[in-house]
Amino acid sequence: MSDQDAVDAFHRIYYEAPERTIYNTHWLGVAAQKYPTDLWVYQEIVFELRPDFIVETGTYWGGSTLFLASVCDLVGHGHVISIDIRPIAESRVTCPAHPRITYMEGSSISPQVVERVRDTISDAATVMVILDSDHGREHVLNELKVWADIVTDGSYLIVEDSNVNGHPVAPAFGPGPMEAIELFCTVNTDFAPDRSREKFFLTANPKGYLKKTRGSALEGRLLAAEEEIDALRKDRAELAGMRDGLRGEIDGLRAELAGLRGSRSWRLTAPVRVLVRALRRP
């Protein structure tokens, strides 16, 4: 089993036990429904970039919203705008209040909502976006198109739950975030997956940490080439191991054959073999 096979196997175990894992993850008592490995990466990104605004689509219970606001508190900078179709009056019952959080009601691809966000962040130097609403391919692709240009150079457009539809979980989900990412990156060369953000192996967002830089397309191609080279090196190492194993087996057989040739039984049957060869001649 390869390292990736082992990671995928654990990923499926983790995902298929949500009452123990995903639904049982909280930040300051509020349900977050995020992988702890991804939350850790989020705080690293926030610390590095110190974004003026983090736009989050899909609030739900508000645990991840509070987490992001708490990290902004720790670094002393930043504000979170969280968008959800659930009415604000209903959200207030469950979602935590915080001076660094603004909740907005409406669809994440609604022109009115997008315009409100644009007005709010108009003077921001650094903006990052996290997409975690409807996970259908078309909706995610529309979100990517809508929010891509507000992400600042060097920052991130993070697509969550790209692990569904067999990547490696929920194989029956249907086209989702991963497929949207692949389509988006074929036409928008300003973004490319930053696979270094998947350093903890377990992530709900494979290929979903999209970094915006002018050289993203080239970086993406370079990373893909490096991954292919690593795979070829592994294949070469496996072939070398097989070759060495066969050489050892051949050496063993030669030694065994040499031993047989020196034995009495071999000497007794040698004349018989000579006679058989003579009889076979025309």
N, C-alpha and C positions, 0 to 999 in steps of 0.2 A: 504494500500500500504506500503510495506517495504521500508527501506531506500535505498536499492539497486535498487528496482523498480523505485523509484523517481530519483535516479542518472541516471539510464539507459534511462528514459524518457527524461530527460534534455540532455543527451548525444546525443540522436537521433535528438532532436531539433537543437542542436549546429552543428551537422555534416551535417544535411540536409539543412542548410542555409549557404553554403560555401562563397557566395559572401559577406555576412555580417561578417562571422567569419574567417574561415580557410584562404580564399584568401585575407582577409583584415587584416592580421597580419604582421607587419613589425618590423625589428630591424634596427635602424638608417636609416630608409627610404628604406631598402631592404626587399622584400617579404620573409617571413620566413616560412609560412605555417606550423606552429607548434602550439600546444595548449600552451597558456601562463603558465598553471600549470606545464606542462612538462619542459618548458624552465627554470622555477624557480628551479625545482628539478635538472636540469642539472648544474646550477650554484652552487647549494649546493654540488653536487658530485665533481665538479672541485675544489671548495674551500677545500673540505675535503681531496681529494686525491692528488691535485696538479700534475696531470699527465704530464709526459714529452711529450707524444704524444696522441692526440685524432685522431683516424682514422674514417672518416665519408664516408660511401658509399652512393652515390646519392647526388649531389650538387644542382641541379636545379638552382634556382635564387641565391643561396648563402647566404640567410639571416641567416639561422641557423649556417652556417660556420662562418660568421662574428660575430654572437652572441658568439659562443664558443671562437673565437679569442679575442673578447673584454673582456670576463671573464678571459682568460689567462693573458691579459694585466693587469687587475685589481689585480690579485694575483701575478703578476710578474713572471710567469713561464708557459711554455707549448707551444706546436705548434700543428696546425691542418693540417692533410693531408686529402683532400677531393677528392674522386674518382667519376668520371662520364663518361659515354660512349660518351657524347657530346664532339665534338672536342674542344680542349683548345682555339683555335682561336675564336670560337663562344662563349665560356664561358666567355672569357675576356671582351666581350661586355657588359655582364650583371652582372657577378660575381665580387664582390669588391676585390680590391687588398689590401693586408695587410701583414706586415712583418712576422706575425705569421701563415700565410696560405700558403700551397703548394697545387696546383691543379694538379691532375694526370688524364690523359685520358686513358680510357679503361674499360673493364668489371671488376666488383668487384671480380669476381672469376677467372679472367685470371691469369695463372701462372706467366706471365711476370710482371703484375701489382703487384701481391702479393710479388714476389721476390724483386721488387723495394722498396716496403714498408719495407720489412724485412731488407734490406740493410740500409735503412734510420734510422730505430729504433733499430738497433742492440745493441746499448749501453744503451738503455733506461731502467730505473728502474721501471717506472710506465706507463702502456699503457691501454687506454680504447678504445672501438670500438662502433660505432653507425651505425646500419644497416638501410638504408632508400632508397634502390634502388627498383628493381622489387619486388613486394609483393607476387608473386606466391609462393606456398608452397615449390616446389622443389628448386627454386632459393634461397629462404631464408635459406633452410636447407643446401644447398651447401655453402652459405656464412658462416653460423654458423660453419660448419666443417672446412672451410678454415681459419677463423680468430680466432677461439677459443684459439689456443695455443699461440697467440701473446699477449693475454690479461693477464696481470700480476695478481698474487695472491692478492685478496682483491679488485680488480678493477671490472669494469662492461663491459659486452657485451650487449648493449641495442638493442632490436629489436623493431622498430617502426611500428605503424599502425597494431598492433595485435588486434585492435578493429573491423576489418572488418570480413565479413562472419558471421554476427550475434553475434558479441562479444562486444557491442550489435548492431553495425550498419552494413549497406550494407549486408543484409542476402543473397543476390544472388551473392556475390562476388566469392564464391568458396573457396576451401582450400587455406589458406594464411599463414601469419606469425604465428598466434596462433597455427595452426596445426603443423607448422615447429618447434615451441618451444616445443610442447608436445613430438614430436618424438625425438628431440635432447636431451631433459632432461631425456629420458628413457635410453639413452645409454651413456651420458656424465655426470657422477656423480660429476664432479668438479663445475658444475653450478646449480643454483637454483633461481627461481624468488624471488626477494626481494620485497615483497608486501608493506613494509614500505614506499617505494618510491611512492606509489600510495595514499599518505595521503590526497591529495586534492580532492579525489573522482573522478574527471574528468581527465582522461588520455587517450591518443591515444595508450598507450602501456601497456594494462593490461597483467600481467605476463611477460612483456617484459624487465623488469630491472633485467637481469640475473647477479648475483654476483658470482664471482669465488673465492671459498675457498675450502680447502681440505675437510671441513665438510659441504659443500653445500647440499649434498644429505640428510644428517641428518637434517640440518636446514629446508630444504624444507618439509620433512616429519613432523617435529615438527610444522611448520607453518600450514600445512594442518590439523594436528590433533587439533591444537588450534582453527582453523576456524570451524571444525566440532563440537567441544565442545561448541563454541559460538552459533552455529545453534541449537544444542540440548537444550541449556539453554533458547534460545528464544522460542523454541517449548514448553518447560516445563512451561515457564512463561505464554504462551498463553493458555495452558491446565489448569493451575491454575486459570487463569482469567475466563475461561469457567466454571470450577468447582464452583468458587465463585458465578458466575452469576446464575447457576442452583440452588445452595443452597439458594440464595436469593429468587429465584422464588418459590422454594418449601416452604420456610418459609412463603411467601406471600399467597400461596394457602392454607397452613395449617391455617393461621390466618383467611382467608376468610371462610374456612370450619367450623372453630370453631364459627365464627360469625353466620353462617347459622344454625348451630346446636342449638344455643341459641335463634334463632328467633321463632316467633309464627308459621310460616308456616312449619318449621321443626317439631315442636311438633305435629302439626295436621296431618302431613303425616307419622309420625313414626308408629302409629298403622296399617296403611295401609301396610307399608313395612313388619311388623311382620306377617300380614295375608298372604301376598304374599309368604313369606318364608315358612310358614306353609303349604300352598297349594302345593308348589313345592316338599315337602317331599314325598317319596314313601309310 
